[in-house]
Amino acid sequence: MANAKELEEIFTMISRNVKYYRLNNNSKYGDRYGRITQEKLAELCDVSRALIANIESEKVNQTFSITVIAHISKALGIPFEEFFKEHDFTK
């Protein structure tokens, strides 16, 4: 069973990945720079914009379901498992 620190690290990793893939997305929903707004992503996932903002915020201790991540994955066209991997997006 994961302890509180491990869970926090998992949620932080997912938060970073959701934000990165939302802002670096070449789907039909992205703007000319490949970004999707929080509002559009929320609409596509049938959740509130506030939930998307909370998921992306590392300052908010937000829990969310696997179902929400699955909807985000589908909307962004990113394989589900990518949200659960540590990435170095600085490269």
Secondary structure, DSSP 8 states (H G I E B T S, - for coil): ---HHHHHHHHHHHHHHHHHHHHS--STTS-TTS---HHHHHHHHTS-HHHHHHHH-SSS-----HHHHHHHHHHHT--GGGGGS---TT-
